[in-house]
Amino acid sequence: MSFFTSGVKNSFQFCIIDVSKEFNMRRVSLTLVASVVVLATFAWIVTALVADDVKGTYWNADKTAQIRIYKGTNDKYYGKIEMLTVPNNPDGTPKKDPNNPKANLRNRDRLGMVIMNGFTWNASEQKWEKGTIYDPTEGKTYDGYVYFEGDNKKVLKLRGYVMGMTWLGRTSDWQRIK
């Protein structure tokens, strides 16, 4: 009788161990899935915050204008001239856009002009790209991208180039104001 009782007891313990192992595997699987979901959500939030890091107001390289970079309703980034150190011509009239190749735009005010258009965030490259930069002093539009070097979010690097060749252009530094 003790042999039989012992055998049942051992079988019962084996079943408990098997059920316990299966339960632990399910718990580990669920924990793993939950962790992946949490990490993916966190990665998305971090990317969204990094993308918006470009928003703010900057001095241009010559410190003649303050440009406010904002996010449009289409999730692209734009830059608008918010302040000019010398907003008027010597005759007192507001500065315009006389060198614009489009005649119908030559009479628009420089103050309030959108000079950065359609930049999109590229998380893998850590830059805003595929936009255009308009230089109102020359009346020329360049392809461009902008980026921060490392963790320094006080200086925005603005790269303008021509004919799709990024090496054929120049980079200017814009100082963050706010």
Buried (B, 14 or more C-beta within 10 A) or exposed (E): EEEEEEEEEEEEEEEEEEEEEEEEEEEEEEEEEEEEEEEEEEEEEEEEEBBBEBEBBBBBBEEEBBBBBBBEEEEBBBBBBBBBEEEEEEEEEEBBBEEBEEEEBEEBBBBEBEBBBBBBBBEEEEBBBEBBBBEBEEBBBBBBBBBBEEEEEEEBBBBBBEEEEEEEBEBEBBBBBE
